Amino acid sequence: MYCVIVGCGLVGSRVAAMLSHHSHNVAIIDKNSDAFANLPPEFDGTVINGVGFDEEVLKSAGIMQADVFAALTDDDNINIMSSAVAKSVFKVKRVITRVFNPERERTFRALDLEIVSPTLLGAEQVYSRFIMGENKAHLYLTENDFEMFEHLYEPMGKTEKVQDIEINHEIRVVALIRNNQVYIPTETDILKKGDRIVTISMTSSLHKAEKTYGRRQEE
C-alpha cells in the first residue's frame, strides 16, 4: 500500500513509522523540516518539506499512486484543504482527515472524507471511564453511533452466559478472549472469571452499560 501523510507531528510521525514498519510505502509531508526529527531512525519512507495542499508538493510525494491519504496536522484548515485537493484533484479513493473542532465535522463529511476526531474520541473515552468505574476497559474505536470495547469480565457470583450481559440491539458481545485464544462466542456460552470480552455498544446506550461493564464479584 502506498500512503501519503501530511503532518509529521507526534501523531503523523507515529502513523508513518507504524506503516513503514509493516512494509508499506510511505511519504510524509511537513512545512517544518525540524518535524522530521519525530520519525524513528529506522523509518525508510520519503520525507518532503512543503505545504500539504500544494499540488506540486503532493506530486513529489507520489500522490498519483497513493492508495490512502491522511491529513494529520494540528490545524483543521490545513487538513481540510489538503484532503480536498487529494480527493477532488488527484482522486485518491481513501482520504483520512483529523478534525479537532466537532462543529466542522459535517463540512468534512460532505467531502466524503474519513474523519478522525481526537476531541470526540477523548470525550467518549473519559465518559466511558465514568460509566465503567473501576472496571478498566480498552476502547478499540468510536464511530458516530457505536463504540467497540475490550474489558475484563467480572462475574456476579452466579453462572452467566453471553446473552445475560447483552442488551438486545444495543450491546452485543462479538468476541471472547480466554487463555490467549480469541473466538466468536454463541449466546449460550458460559462466561468465566478472567475472560476478556469484546463488545460493540450503541453510543446512546452507554448509560445502560454499567450492568454489562461494571460488574463485580460478590463477596
Secondary structure, DSSP 8 states (H G I E B T S, - for coil): -EEEEE--SHHHHHHHHHHHHTT-EEEEEES-GGGGGGS-TT--SEEEES-TT-HHHHHHTTGGG-SEEEE--S-HHHHHHHHHIIIIIS--SEEEEE-S-GGGHHHHHHTT-EEE-HHHHHHHHHHHHHHHTTS-EEEEEE-SSEEEEEEE----SS--BGGGG-BTTTEEEEEEEETTEEE---TT-B--TT-EEEEEEEGGGGGGTHHHH------
